[in-house]
């Protein structure tokens, strides 16, 4: 046991960042000039944005400021609201090949009591790397079994997980069972086995919902037979409608089955993944089911589909009037690459999605689906001063983020990538290869 603890401690030390969380904002700051991308109210050219005590005071032109106000001249720069990743294991995983750094999964199929934020590691090296490209908030999602637990929206700065938690719980996560039928030698037996497996999984979820509702009733009535159950307690916010159930499904049969199940159980649903969502836009629109689309950088699902189907799906959702946002891949292998979130939206924009909608899909639309749009997602009076300044369009891969604020705090934008870049520049200068 001591040996295992020593390994965990060593790994924690080796893979922890040395960035110091920013102190609270103690004076007003005015960003003047450039292009202010409010998202909700268009772009203000040569506009101004004033914030104090972590909140936006005003956005406009020729704003009145006090003598204590720090003025930042944006010049020809661009100001954006902080980008939001809507699904990842950021803070719950460090190195995929090192088991001691993975904390996103629990044993068992049913774990509604699992909370993502209490396992969040604010010292992860992946946090400053993501933050350097404008991703200032991320939904951390537990992943295991059928029901993996509740997700938490985290701000990417803070000494502890309590400091970093912007909202918890955001949603209960359910990974819908596969509806595919394999093609074995003995087809009939395999089809029956696949069907039984699917039905057993769905029945297990139904039983849990029924048990949770009975538990809630016993708790509400103060019944003497009531016994506290941590697992069932985790289900209460979802069955009461306080939070939605984020159902992870990609194949069309999965999506249809999940939608009809949610309707039958009177559950508020958010679809995550949604690779085949373009095939059921009418169903999603009629039932007002939002989509967290995570498949922009993927290959087509079937041989007959166009090569660009994953790229044009956001456009199909937009044209059909389906509420959606774009997120990075939910795969745990992609957690180190959350910094590429803007390029998922850029890919959709290059295949027809209006650029303003592409930006909205990783800011305000995400905030709306996660139910935090009154606090973040756009640059409006009264919202958190969570924003960044960049030297170009954030959807352009050449753009660099120069300054970032999280709730008015100016955060450190150094990271391991920049450190290595600087290190090897010096190496090649010493060798005379660089001037």
ABEGO torsion letter per residue (X at the ends): XAAAAAAAAAAAAAABBABBBBBBBABBBBBBEEBBBAGAAEBBBGBBBBBBGGBBABBEBGBBBBAABBBBBAEABBBBBBBBBABBABGABABAABAAABAABBBEABBAABBAAAABBAABAAAAAAAAAGBABBBBBBBBEABAEBBBBBBBBEABAAAABABOBABBBBBBBBABBBBBABAAAAAAAAAAAAAAAAAAAAAAAAAAAAAAAAAAAGBAABBBBAAAAAAAAAAAGABBBBBBBABAAAAAAAAAAAAAAGBBBBBBGGAAAAAAAAAAAAAGBBBBBAAABBBBABAABBAAAAAAAAAAAAAAGBBBBBBBBABAAAAAAAAAAAAAAAAAAAAGBBAAAAAAAABAAAAAAAGAAAABGBBBBGBBBBBBBBABBAABAABBBABBBBGGBBBBABBAAAAAAAAAAAAAAAAGABX
